[in-house]
Amino acid sequence: MKERVLLPSYMKTFSCVGSACEDSCCVGWTVELDKRIYKKYKNIKHAELTSKLNKGMKRIKDASASNSKYAYFVMDQQKRCPMLNEENLCSIQLNLGEEMLSPVCTTYPKILNRKGTEFELSAKLSCPEVTRLALLNPTGIEFEQSEYDLNPSWAINSVNGAQSIGGSDISWNLREFSIDIIQCRNLSVSDRMIFLGLFMNRLQVLVDKKQYESIQLLIDEYRSKLGNKNYISSLENIADNLPMQIKTLLELIMLRRKLGISNQRYLDCFESMLKGLDLDRSQEIEIRDIEEKYLFNYQEYFVPFFSDHEYIFENYLVNYIFESMFPKMDTNQIFEQYIKMSVIYAMLKMHFVGISGQDKGITIDLAIKLIQSFTRVIDHYPSYLKGLVEIITNHGFDTVAHIAALLKDRNVTSERIH
Ligand code: SF4
């Protein structure tokens, strides 16, 4: 079905690279099946596929079962989907066509959001090909309205409850402004995130008071601040809090590790990060020692890469905002959404600094590997992400000042470490 769809331009060139993929989505993940497709697969009479399907599918019979989560494919010993052939190609798609794929398989890595009658299409950075296309454009992510052929089998996330002003939806104005902030290259990416936090903090107050009619005025006020040189330079003077950054972020990263991770690409990055920070997993973390090592890596190896490739980090955040529909106005927890995004970004940066020390620098390929595998193990675990926000809140760090301290980059132009 052809629809008018808002999408980042990179989506027009995306296509799955199939067997050339370095981290196939058909390996290491549970492939869930809805009731409709499960029944279809049960009735397939095909010389090669019938027995593979019958052996590979398992019904979900516990309390988590529903029509949309009705069954799943049991991964083989190498954690590969049983329907993959030797060339890592899907035998259902090869033999029966794309229309016979389950909604999960046919949709991923695309994210199709619908708000009323409007569609938005984007994609998850857990797919390496999407990560390359979305992040490696130095001029930034651009958006366009386009006629797009939407596959009726794709899963749709419907979003509703958007607050409106005079009948028009304010949530797009908020998202557009959030993207404008993150793409404002007069500021460092971390300062753009801090600016976004100041804005979100004020937005939360308006939402709490249900003063939706004042939201556009707030956007206008902050848009003018974004163009105000004095205001912008005041952000540059905010101090970082390195001990707090390191301690908190490591705690959150280690928590994910404890929950179990099987993705080898991420585990490679994780081990590199630990080694780059001189961390031994068997010992208690000595934050002071790490602080020195962190700063050394940061200045010697991370900053040179970051200065030339800040657009990668900008594009990462812009993609996050667009595909997650940040800030979602169908919940009142606006600032909580901002905390989540900030913590994810700060954790990613911590990985970069650690790995840069181990590899004595960062290459584009390494950046793609890290961002893609990090997204794969972090972004697809809602319970862990919810836990992150709870930990930040329990530490009393859920204020704009604390999140700013967590995000702030050390200004290394004025000081040398050694
Ligand atoms: S992760 Fe992306 S490129 Fe790789 S197999 Fe899946 S859709 Fe294709």
Boltz pocket constraint, residues with backbone or C-beta under 6 A from the ligand:
constraints:
  - pocket:
      binder: B
      contacts: [[A, 15], [A, 16], [A, 17], [A, 18], [A, 21], [A, 22], [A, 23], [A, 24], [A, 25], [A, 26], [A, 108], [A, 109], [A, 126], [A, 127], [A, 128], [A, 129], [A, 130]]
      max_distance: 6.0
